[in-house]
Amino acid sequence: MFEKVVSYVDEKCDVVFNKINALKNFLKATLEKQEKIYNNTQILNDKIDLLTRELYALRTNIWALSINKHLEKFRNCLEGKTVVLVCTGPSLEYFEPIPEAVYVGVNTAYQFQKVKLDYLFVQDYMKNQLGKENVNSEINNYKGNNVVKFYGMLPTLRINEIKADNILPLPQVYSNQDNVYQYVIEDKLHVDFAKDISVMAFGDYGGTAFSALQWIMFTNPKKLYLVGCDCSGAYKDFHLYSWVKFKEFVSHNNPDLEIISVNPVSLKGFFKDIYTTDFINNTKNKF
């Protein structure tokens, strides 16, 4: 009798175990299907994001065809000349002006009193100037050496990606002057430098200096001095990568251009380096 009970229990247990295993297999198959669905959904979302990005890029470049065409007048306009790119790093204060050079500044370089800028590039319009609320109006009113101004237009998608509440597109009214030209910037970082800025969006390499450099390449100077391009702030590595890409761009597209870094800090060794006596005597422990 006992053996029959044991046999009966074993049979019932086998049935239950079989059902449990079947349920486990079903659950496993279901999870695999869900994982496959999830993966396919991710792939689909990635493709949608890519397509969206490509559509934005297409729109940006169509926009550039319309806006940037007026830059054609600057093609080769500085051929054979010496250009100084004036950025705003701390080493700028030790720069001594170069006679007969053409001065191209970025953002607040207009505040540098030793030179009057011939050209000024601005694309970092700030709603909140962090104690410098007059900067935007000062830039707009700056005269320099009959300065020609270029105001960059960041696409909305790029502004949203930056996620900075204090960044806005430059007010259109700022561009309603005879000496002001607008230019369209690519809506994705590190795509490419523009070989022809009259028909292409400026490559976005994370700084106004790189927009100015693309314009300078278009003007075809003989020699270029880099001043105040310290590349030593919080985004040092990011900007150094941009400089690496710029150097590659120059080597392929403007191989005869002589580039000289004045008092370089992080850019030491990128190009030909020179140091002013004032810099050497006053910055032993500063940089």
Number of C-alpha atoms within 10 A of each C-alpha: 6 7 8 9 10 11 12 12 12 12 12 12 12 12 12 12 12 12 12 12 12 12 12 12 12 12 12 12 12 12 12 12 12 12 12 12 12 12 12 12 12 12 12 12 12 12 12 12 12 12 12 12 15 13 12 19 18 14 14 21 21 16 18 23 18 14 19 23 16 15 18 15 10 15 17 14 14 17 15 13 15 19 23 23 25 27 23 21 16 16 20 21 15 19 18 14 11 13 7 9 15 20 22 26 29 25 22 17 23 26 16 15 9 11 17 20 27 17 22 25 27 25 24 20 20 18 14 12 13 8 7 9 12 9 17 21 10 13 19 14 10 18 16 15 13 12 19 18 26 22 24 22 25 22 19 14 14 16 15 12 10 10 9 10 11 12 18 18 17 20 12 10 7 16 16 11 10 8 13 17 19 24 26 28 27 26 27 18 13 14 12 16 22 21 17 18 27 23 21 24 28 30 22 23 24 15 15 19 23 20 27 23 19 20 23 22 23 24 20 22 21 16 17 22 22 23 25 23 22 24 19 16 11 8 10 13 13 13 20 16 13 19 17 12 16 17 17 13 18 18 12 9 13 16 11 13 16 15 19 18 24 27 25 24 18 17 20 14 10 15 16 14 17 13 13 12 12 13 17 11 8 10 11 8 5 8 11
